[in-house]
Amino acid sequence: MHAILGYAFLIAGIFYWVVGIYAVVVSKIFMPLTGHRVLDWIRDDKYYCALLPSWIVILVLLSWVNWLAMKYFRHG
């Protein structure tokens, strides 16, 4: 079970990194207009390309702190 969870976290982390690098770097420097609505929105965006990935990091950190506080409350 722990191996499956570990692989799931590894795959999610790699996916998150690839999407983040594409949104922040690749789409701004190397991508021409594609005609695809979502890809062109990511390319032309100046604000959400960095805001949304940072929200995910903060959400994960706050969820971990919430879980840790619950464990301290139950076992402390």
MARBA-3410 file (N, C-alpha, C, O; in Angstrom, 1 decimal):
76
0.8,-1.2,0.0,0.0,0.0,0.0,0.9,1.3,0.0,0.6,2.2,-0.7 ~ 1.9,1.2,0.8,2.8,2.4,0.9,3.5,2.7,-0.4,3.8,3.8,-0.8 ~ 3.9,1.6,-1.1,4.6,1.7,-2.4,3.6,2.4,-3.4,4.1,3.2,-4.2 ~ 2.4,2.0,-3.4,1.4,2.5,-4.4,1.2,4.0,-4.1,1.2,4.8,-5.0 ~ 1.1,4.4,-2.8,0.9,5.8,-2.4,2.2,6.6,-2.8,2.1,7.7,-3.3
3.3,6.0,-2.6,4.6,6.6,-3.0,4.7,6.9,-4.5,5.1,8.0,-4.9 ~ 4.3,5.9,-5.3,4.3,6.1,-6.7,3.3,7.2,-7.1,3.5,7.9,-8.1 ~ 2.1,7.2,-6.5,1.1,8.1,-6.8,1.6,9.6,-6.5,1.4,10.5,-7.3 ~ 2.3,9.7,-5.4,2.8,11.1,-5.0,3.9,11.4,-6.0,4.0,12.6,-6.4 ~ 4.7,10.5,-6.4,5.8,10.7,-7.4,5.2,11.2,-8.7,5.7,12.1,-9.3
4.2,10.5,-9.2,3.6,10.8,-10.5,2.9,12.2,-10.4,3.0,13.0,-11.3 ~ 2.2,12.4,-9.3,1.5,13.7,-9.1,2.6,14.8,-9.1,2.3,15.9,-9.7 ~ 3.7,14.6,-8.4,4.7,15.7,-8.3,5.3,15.9,-9.7,5.6,17.1,-10.0 ~ 5.6,14.9,-10.4,6.2,15.1,-11.8,5.2,15.8,-12.7,5.6,16.7,-13.4 ~ 3.9,15.4,-12.6,2.9,16.1,-13.4,2.8,17.5,-13.1,2.7,18.4,-13.9
2.8,17.8,-11.8,2.7,19.2,-11.3,3.9,20.0,-11.8,3.7,21.2,-12.2 ~ 5.1,19.5,-11.7,6.3,20.2,-12.1,6.2,20.4,-13.6,6.6,21.6,-14.1 ~ 5.8,19.4,-14.4,5.8,19.6,-15.9,4.8,20.7,-16.3,5.1,21.5,-17.1 ~ 3.6,20.6,-15.7,2.6,21.6,-16.0,3.0,23.0,-15.6,2.8,24.0,-16.3 ~ 3.6,23.1,-14.4,4.1,24.4,-13.9,5.2,25.0,-14.8,5.2,26.2,-15.1
6.2,24.2,-15.2,7.3,24.7,-16.0,6.7,25.1,-17.4,7.1,26.1,-18.0 ~ 5.7,24.3,-17.9,5.1,24.7,-19.2,4.4,26.1,-19.0,4.6,26.9,-19.9 ~ 3.6,26.2,-18.0,2.8,27.4,-17.8,3.7,28.7,-17.6,3.3,29.8,-18.0 ~ 4.8,28.5,-16.8,5.5,29.7,-16.4,6.7,30.0,-17.4,7.0,31.1,-17.6 ~ 7.3,29.0,-18.0,8.5,29.2,-18.8,8.2,28.9,-20.3,8.4,29.8,-21.1
7.9,27.7,-20.6,7.8,27.2,-22.0,6.8,28.0,-22.8,7.1,28.4,-23.9 ~ 5.6,28.1,-22.3,4.6,28.8,-23.0,4.9,30.3,-23.3,4.4,30.9,-24.2 ~ 5.6,30.9,-22.4,6.0,32.3,-22.5,7.1,32.6,-23.5,7.1,33.6,-24.2 ~ 8.0,31.6,-23.6,9.2,31.9,-24.4,9.2,31.1,-25.8,9.5,31.7,-26.8 ~ 8.8,29.9,-25.8,9.0,29.1,-27.0,7.7,28.8,-27.8,7.8,28.4,-29.0
6.5,29.0,-27.2,5.3,28.6,-27.9,4.7,29.7,-28.8,4.5,30.8,-28.3 ~ 4.4,29.4,-30.1,3.7,30.3,-30.9,2.2,30.2,-30.6,1.8,29.3,-29.9 ~ 1.4,31.0,-31.3,0.0,30.9,-31.2,-0.4,29.5,-31.8,0.0,29.2,-32.9 ~ -1.2,28.7,-31.1,-1.6,27.4,-31.5,-3.0,27.3,-32.1,-3.3,26.4,-32.9 ~ -3.8,28.2,-31.7,-5.2,28.1,-32.1,-6.1,27.3,-31.1,-7.3,27.3,-31.2
-5.4,26.7,-30.2,-6.1,26.0,-29.1,-6.4,27.0,-28.0,-5.5,27.7,-27.5 ~ -7.7,27.1,-27.6,-8.1,28.1,-26.6,-7.4,28.1,-25.3,-6.9,29.1,-24.8 ~ -7.2,26.9,-24.7,-6.6,26.8,-23.4,-5.1,27.1,-23.5,-4.6,27.8,-22.6 ~ -4.4,26.5,-24.5,-3.0,26.7,-24.6,-2.7,28.2,-24.9,-1.7,28.7,-24.4 ~ -3.5,28.8,-25.7,-3.2,30.2,-26.0,-3.5,31.1,-24.8,-2.9,32.1,-24.6
-4.5,30.7,-24.0,-4.8,31.5,-22.8,-3.6,31.4,-21.8,-3.2,32.4,-21.2 ~ -3.1,30.2,-21.6,-1.9,30.0,-20.8,-0.7,30.8,-21.3,0.0,31.4,-20.6 ~ -0.6,30.8,-22.6,0.5,31.6,-23.3,0.4,33.1,-23.0,1.4,33.7,-22.7 ~ -0.8,33.6,-23.1,-1.0,35.1,-23.0,-1.2,35.5,-21.6,-1.2,36.7,-21.3 ~ -1.3,34.6,-20.7,-1.6,35.0,-19.3,-0.4,35.5,-18.6,0.7,35.0,-18.8
-0.5,36.6,-17.8,0.6,37.1,-17.1,0.5,37.0,-15.6,1.4,37.2,-14.8 ~ -0.7,36.6,-15.1,-0.9,36.5,-13.6,-1.2,35.1,-13.1,-0.5,34.7,-12.2 ~ -2.1,34.4,-13.7,-2.6,33.1,-13.1,-1.6,32.0,-13.4,-1.6,31.0,-12.7 ~ -0.6,32.2,-14.3,0.4,31.2,-14.6,1.2,30.9,-13.3,1.7,29.8,-13.2 ~ 1.5,31.9,-12.5,2.2,31.7,-11.3,1.3,31.6,-10.1,1.7,31.0,-9.1
0.2,32.2,-10.1,-0.7,32.2,-8.9,-1.3,30.9,-8.6,-1.3,30.4,-7.5 ~ -1.8,30.2,-9.6,-2.5,28.9,-9.4,-1.5,27.8,-8.9,-1.8,27.1,-8.0 ~ -0.3,27.7,-9.5,0.6,26.7,-8.9,1.0,27.1,-7.4,1.2,26.2,-6.6 ~ 1.2,28.3,-7.1,1.5,28.7,-5.7,0.3,28.4,-4.8,0.6,28.1,-3.6 ~ -0.9,28.5,-5.2,-2.0,28.2,-4.4,-2.0,26.7,-4.0,-2.4,26.3,-2.9
-1.6,25.9,-5.0,-1.6,24.4,-4.7,-0.6,24.1,-3.7,-0.8,23.3,-2.8 ~ 0.6,24.8,-3.7,1.6,24.5,-2.7,1.1,24.9,-1.4,1.3,24.2,-0.4 ~ 0.5,26.1,-1.3,0.0,26.6,0.0,-1.1,25.7,0.5,-1.2,25.4,1.7 ~ -2.0,25.2,-0.4,-3.1,24.3,0.0,-2.5,23.0,0.6,-3.0,22.5,1.7 ~ -1.5,22.5,0.0,-0.9,21.2,0.5,-0.2,21.5,1.9,-0.4,20.7,2.8
0.5,22.6,2.0,1.1,22.9,3.3,0.1,23.1,4.4,0.3,22.7,5.5 ~ -1.0,23.9,4.1,-2.0,24.1,5.1,-2.7,22.8,5.5,-3.1,22.6,6.6 ~ -3.0,22.0,4.5,-3.6,20.7,4.8,-2.7,19.8,5.7,-3.2,19.2,6.6 ~ -1.4,19.8,5.5,-0.5,19.1,6.4,-0.5,19.7,7.8,-0.5,18.9,8.7 ~ -0.5,21.0,7.9,-0.5,21.6,9.2,-1.8,21.3,10.0,-1.8,21.0,11.2
-2.9,21.3,9.2,-4.2,20.9,9.8,-4.1,19.4,10.3,-4.6,19.2,11.4 ~ -3.6,18.5,9.5,-3.5,17.2,9.9,-2.6,17.0,11.2,-2.9,16.3,12.1 ~ -1.5,17.7,11.2,-0.5,17.6,12.3,-1.2,18.2,13.6,-1.0,17.6,14.6 ~ -1.9,19.3,13.5,-2.6,19.8,14.7,-3.7,18.8,15.2,-3.8,18.7,16.4 ~ -4.4,18.1,14.3,-5.3,17.1,14.7,-4.7,16.0,15.4,-5.2,15.5,16.4
-3.5,15.5,14.9,-2.8,14.5,15.6,-2.3,14.9,17.0,-2.4,14.1,17.9 ~ -1.8,16.1,17.1,-1.4,16.6,18.4,-2.6,16.7,19.4,-2.4,16.4,20.6 ~ -3.7,17.1,18.9,-4.9,17.3,19.7,-5.4,15.9,20.2,-5.7,15.7,21.4 ~ -5.4,14.9,19.3,-5.9,13.6,19.7,-4.9,12.8,20.6,-5.3,12.1,21.5 ~ -3.6,13.0,20.4,-2.7,12.2,21.1,-1.9,13.0,22.2,-0.9,12.4,22.8
-2.2,14.2,22.4,-1.4,15.0,23.3,-1.9,15.3,24.6,-1.3,15.9,25.4
END
